[in-house]
């Protein structure tokens, strides 16, 4: 299989480089729910690029097939899996396919990658895209032979006339096919999943050869003729402004082309005020930055600290919540009459994304138009932010989507794009903005911290009777939690208890917040599943069977559409427990098993973790068994397994060793020495993954496997030592035992 070296720099209507004449049909695919439509935007024009059947398929006269990869690739594998869906329905040999990354274009409608939405949003539309092209090719062959289309079938890149076994390759048919009327999407027959030849196969990533040979795929790799390099210096306190800067001195430094102040906006997640330095090399820009002296107006948040925010949160928890997402039954009465009650407080810190590729963006402003090369998860959002902030019409902003060296939600935000655009509009040359590692860690959009205070009631027979939870979280706008900071009234065990109350208070802070992998779920799972273990202990019950029993008795016989399905969760819970040997021989002191489950981003996952804790408190994660139900089919099992294992390692790293302390309004950690990432020797020794394919639509896999990892490990720590972990990171907790 071949991969394209175009990096999406060419408009898909202006393709070049293939030998032979052909047609390019100016058309686009519109997503409206599950609808597929191809609309002609102009007459077909002669071009050496072959013919296009819809926005996603282009076929050369020699039969080579080119399929557009329209969604940002962050490592989640969609640059491979989504074209696999098209190729399956198109009925071509995968070895004949070249995957073409494409820029932001309305032809492709939704081009963002986040929320594990890519597969569920694209699966049916892309099947129809491939099937529509296939039907048009079959019709072209039937017209060529003068036979009914019903006598023809598509087979591995060709159309065969079944009665005579005549065969025409797609390359011979595509020019005629491109002139035919497009059939209605609902009329196009889709393949029976039993006939799949590509979907369900383990296929390596299309970019793998380029990655291992160091070809330029990522945003940081971009080069253009006359390229200049920029850094952007912002106030160390979020929201601060420039009072003065020694720009004249900086401009005299070697390699520096220009330096200037950008006034910016008040949007903590957008273009903040700062000083831009533009130079002939990244090295010259970074060196000049070290010499820059800026006087800052640090604003009203200069005295903020994480310790202070926790104090405010605890004070808020002593008052009635500002919001009550759910209040059913009479929790107060149920707790007062219970045989046993359990109370606990759980605290977790703000947490950055630590992308291995720091934020960067290349921009070129010329002739009133702006072109960008950006490692963005949300190119449309970046385009809108630039248009609104800098006063450009959206159609004057072209966004080329590069491969991304780590996203995890960070690159759903567009601050680095609007910064590059603002700098480029002041410089008569293409400019690459590169953040330093310190910029990346100290100017992140963080996973929100939070403080939970919970009470639970257990009856004389051990049954769970009531759940009372208060949550203090953070926001930048009064009354509104930050991205991923809130909680809904559907949080487990809602819908399973008659007496359930959830309250929330939102405290304003000056820290920008953004979506972090499995936003909300990554912290709420830890709180709820760890506290559930505490209740199981109070009931004298096995933690696994206590969960299973509750799942068997929902208050609603059927889950609401798109809501939590206890039957699917029971399936993964039983599978994980059985494969982990939950009922096997008891483990000795210092070793323990823990279990947890969570419903997140349409996916159901249960995890069993086995750990060893030495008497001195040294933690080893020996084994992780993960079971998931993300519907069917699994488009690319290789990529799916990678996502689950990556979630396990990422979730363990965050829970075990990572936090972002705030002092004097500043994030303290500026590099990996103070904000570590889990090293390979500390990763789980064994990770076992099973994806149970059920008769449900396929979901994404970038996020749902992560949330249950942290509580499973912390519950295992308790089983090994008798110590509860109620604050993160785990490394800050004394785990020693004797």
Protein Blocks (a to p, Z undefined) as FASTA:
>chain_A
ZZdfklopacfklgghieciddddddddddehjaccdddfbdcdddfebpaedjkbccdf
kopacdddfbdcehnopmmmmmmmmmmmnopafklpccddddddfklopabdehhlmmmm
mmmmmmmmmmmmmmmmmmmmmmmnopafklpcceehiacdfklopacdfklmmmmmmmpc
cddfklpccddfklpckgopacddfklmmmmnopafbfklpccehiacddddddfbghia
cfbdcfklmmmpghiabdcddebjabfklccdddddddfbfklmmmmmmmpccdddebjm
lmgcfklmmmmmmmmmmpccfbdfbaghjfklmmmmpmbdcddddddddddfkpabdcdd
ddddeehiacdddddfblmlmmmmmmmmnopafklpccdddddehjehmmmpcklmmmmm
mmmmmpgcdddddddfklmmmmcccdddddddddddddfkopafbdcdddddddfbehia
cehiaccfkbccehkafbdcddddddddfbdcdddehihjlmmmmmmmmmmmmmmmmnop
afklmmmmmmmmcfbfbdcehiacfklmmmmmmmmmmmnommmccddehiacddddddee
hiacdddddddddfkopacdfbdcddddebjadfblmlmmmmmmmmmmmmmmmmmmgccd
deehiafblcfklmccddfklpcfbdcdddddddbddddfklmmmmmmmmmmmmmmmmmn
opacfbdcfklpcfbdZZ
